[in-house]
């Protein structure tokens, strides 16, 4: 496990900076991507049925978890919180999107499922001529 753990003294082990990202209180919080009880883990478990989803054109989330995705989130404050944390973390990866695309011919951007608006905010900051609208469920905005 090179670069994951350090052995500062023989028989004493510590986390490296890389491993620290797996801690729940670390800003990167990569742990949530590996925890089967977090939303990312629940979504990952549905990939085993990807072929079924493609062939049937239906979501397999309900087949795996007993309820459609949004109903499953709504039934559990912990899952809702997990989803919000996950989306917040994903929104951190939007840095640079405002300059990665030529937005000069665009006047209005609508971010469907945009949550807190982090992605749209990045675009609007880089291109003040744009107007923007976030469309999402009320609890997410």
C-alpha positions, 0 to 999 in steps of 0.5 A: 500500500505504497503512498497510502500508509506511512510507518513513521516508527517500526510497528506504528502506522499512519495515514499519508496525505493521500489516505487522509482523503478517505476520511469522512471529515476531509474536504475531498471525502472520497470515502463516500464513493466507497461506502456501500451505504452512501448514495454512490455505493447504492448507485454502484450496486445497480451497475450489475444490472446495466444490461437489463436496463439497456435491454428493457429501457427501464431503471433497475434501481427499484429492482435492486433497492425496492423503490425508485431512486427519488423515492428511496432518497426521500424515505431516508434523511441520511440518504438525502444528505449523502446525495447532497454531499455527493452532488456538492463534491461533484460540483467542485469538479466544475472548475474551468467549465466556464472557459472550456466551451465557447459560450459567446453565441449563447444567451441563456443557459438552463441547468436541469438538475442543477442543484445548488447552481455551482456549475451554472455559477461557474459559467455565468461568472466567466460569461457575464452576458449570459442569463441562467436558470437552475431547474431542480427539485425544490429540496435540492435548490 
